[in-house]
Amino acid sequence: MAIPTPEFHFLYLGPGLSSDWFFIAGRNYWMHFKPIVIDKLDQVALISARRRIAITTLARRDTAKLVRDNVAKHYPKAYHDPLVYDYVGEMQLTLDGRAALNQRFGVPEN
C-alpha cells in the first residue's frame, strides 16, 4: 500500500538511544531523505495538525511499545513508521537499504 507523501517527516530517536544510533545507523538515510531529527516526541506538535506528517521512530524492543503508544495517543493522524532493533548495525542495514532503494518508509510512496 502506497502512502501519501508527507509534508513533514520526522525521525524520532526513542528513549535510551544515544546519538550513535543516528550518526551510525541513520547517516545515509538522513543524507538521502533529510527528515527532521528529534529526540523529544512533543516537538512534532509544532506542526499544524492539518499537515501530512510522518514519524519514523527508532526504538529498541524494550521501549517500542511505549513509543508506539505515545505516537498513537498524541499524533493519531500521523503516519507512523516504526523501526525496532536492539543493535545499531541491524538498524543501519535497514536504513541504508531504504536509502539505496529510495524507499523512505520501506514501501513505495505515491
Stockholm file with secondary structure:
# STOCKHOLM 1.0

chainA/1-110         MAIPTPEFHFLYLGPGLSSDWFFIAGRNYWMHFKPIVIDKLDQVALISARRRIAITTLARRDTAKLVRDNVAKHYPKAYHDPLVYDYVGEMQLTLDGRAALNQRFGVPEN
#=GR chainA/1-110 SS CCBCCCSEEEEEECTTCCHHIIIIISHHHHHHHCCEEESCGGGGGGSCTTSCEEEEEEECTTTHHHHHHHHHHHCTTSEEEEEECSSHHHHHHHHHHHHHHTCTTSSCBC
#=GC SS_cons         CCBCCCSEEEEEECTTCCHHIIIIISHHHHHHHCCEEESCGGGGGGSCTTSCEEEEEEECTTTHHHHHHHHHHHCTTSEEEEEECSSHHHHHHHHHHHHHHTCTTSSCBC
//
